[in-house]
Amino acid sequence: MTRSNSKSAAALRDNTGRTYVAIEVSSGEFKVDAILAVLVVAKASSITGIEAIVICGQQPTESSLSVVKSEDSGAKIYFVSDQDELISL
């Protein structure tokens, strides 16, 4: 996050063990949070399932979480707090 000057980042591990990473993307009025950005990157690689996603920085919105859950209801989602606690969402 420091190198990219981003406020949040996410990593997604698919059901075959591949890992994808992304940061939030914004340009003018256009904004995609890190969890949706990493989902787009993974879907572009034709994933068939999500094992887990870890987000750090800003906590994702409920709408972003629901998009992930609709993609794979068994996906585990975690948030790393400012105090380095791993919180299951």
C-alpha positions as CSV (number, residue, x, y, z in Angstrom):
1,M,0.0,0.0,0.0
2,T,2.8,2.4,0.7
3,R,4.5,1.9,-2.6
4,S,1.2,2.5,-4.5
5,N,0.1,5.2,-2.1
6,S,-3.2,3.3,-1.6
7,K,-5.5,3.4,1.4
8,S,-6.4,-0.3,1.1
9,A,-5.4,-3.6,-0.6
10,A,-6.8,-7.0,-1.0
11,A,-5.5,-10.5,-1.7
12,L,-7.7,-13.3,-3.0
13,R,-6.8,-17.0,-3.0
14,D,-8.9,-19.1,-5.5
15,N,-9.9,-22.7,-5.1
16,T,-6.9,-23.9,-7.0
17,G,-4.3,-22.1,-4.8
18,R,-3.6,-19.2,-7.1
19,T,-3.3,-15.8,-5.4
20,Y,-4.3,-12.4,-6.8
21,V,-3.7,-8.9,-5.3
22,A,-5.2,-5.5,-6.0
23,I,-5.5,-2.0,-4.6
24,E,-8.4,0.4,-4.7
25,V,-8.8,2.2,-8.0
26,S,-10.1,5.8,-8.4
27,S,-10.1,8.4,-11.1
28,G,-12.3,11.4,-10.8
29,E,-15.9,10.1,-10.0
30,F,-14.9,6.5,-10.8
31,K,-13.9,4.4,-7.7
32,V,-13.6,0.6,-7.1
33,D,-12.6,-0.6,-3.6
34,A,-9.8,-3.1,-3.2
35,I,-12.1,-6.1,-2.7
36,L,-14.0,-5.6,-5.9
37,A,-10.7,-4.8,-7.8
38,V,-9.2,-8.1,-6.7
39,L,-12.3,-9.9,-7.7
40,V,-12.1,-8.4,-11.2
41,V,-8.5,-9.4,-11.5
42,A,-9.3,-13.0,-10.4
43,K,-12.4,-13.3,-12.6
44,A,-10.3,-12.1,-15.6
45,S,-8.2,-15.3,-15.0
46,S,-11.4,-17.4,-15.1
47,I,-11.4,-18.5,-11.4
48,T,-14.1,-21.0,-10.5
49,G,-14.2,-20.5,-6.8
50,I,-12.8,-18.4,-3.9
51,E,-11.1,-19.9,-0.9
52,A,-10.5,-16.6,1.0
53,I,-9.9,-12.9,0.6
54,V,-7.9,-10.7,3.0
55,I,-8.4,-6.9,3.1
56,C,-6.2,-4.4,4.8
57,G,-6.6,-0.6,5.1
58,Q,-10.2,0.5,4.7
59,Q,-12.9,-2.0,5.6
60,P,-15.0,-3.0,2.6
61,T,-18.6,-1.9,2.2
62,E,-21.5,-4.2,2.7
63,S,-22.4,-4.0,-1.0
64,S,-18.9,-5.1,-1.9
65,L,-19.0,-8.0,0.5
66,S,-22.4,-9.1,-0.9
67,V,-20.9,-9.2,-4.4
68,V,-18.2,-11.5,-3.2
69,K,-20.7,-13.7,-1.3
70,S,-22.9,-13.9,-4.4
71,E,-19.9,-15.0,-6.4
72,D,-19.0,-17.7,-3.9
73,S,-21.1,-18.1,-0.7
74,G,-18.4,-20.2,0.9
75,A,-15.7,-17.6,0.5
76,K,-14.0,-16.7,3.8
77,I,-13.4,-12.9,4.1
78,Y,-11.0,-11.4,6.6
79,F,-10.1,-7.8,7.5
80,V,-6.7,-6.8,9.0
81,S,-7.4,-4.0,11.5
82,D,-5.1,-1.1,12.4
83,Q,-4.1,-3.0,15.5
84,D,-3.0,-6.0,13.2
85,E,-6.0,-8.1,14.4
86,L,-7.4,-10.6,11.8
87,I,-11.2,-10.2,11.8
88,S,-13.6,-12.5,10.0
89,L,-16.3,-10.7,8.1
